[in-house]
Amino acid sequence: MASPKLTTSQIENQISDLSGWTVQDEKLHKQYQFNSFVEAFGFMSSVALVAESMNHHPDWSNVYNRVTIDLNTHDSGGISSLDFEFAKRADEIAG
């Protein structure tokens, strides 16, 4: 069963606990910047393992030392608590 879609007020309350995350196009959005392509790719590799363990996969892209992540729960039709859990874990990996 999918994690339920959060209301706008629930999203606003939870996003205040995250650093650098915004809502864009009904998705949690953040761009990370690293010192090099290798660091950015290493981050993506680590986050990929988290994504697989959660069975929750981001929309993301990498350009040189930048990684952009967009999160929503497709099965819920919007942002869910699963997206916030993923965002926190990504932030922990990024340090």
Secondary structure, 3 states (H helix, E strand, C coil): CCCCECCHHHHHHHHCCCCCCEEECCEEEEEEECCCHHHHHHHHHHHHHHHHHHCCCCEEEEECCEEEEEECECCCCECEHHHHHHHHHHHHHHC
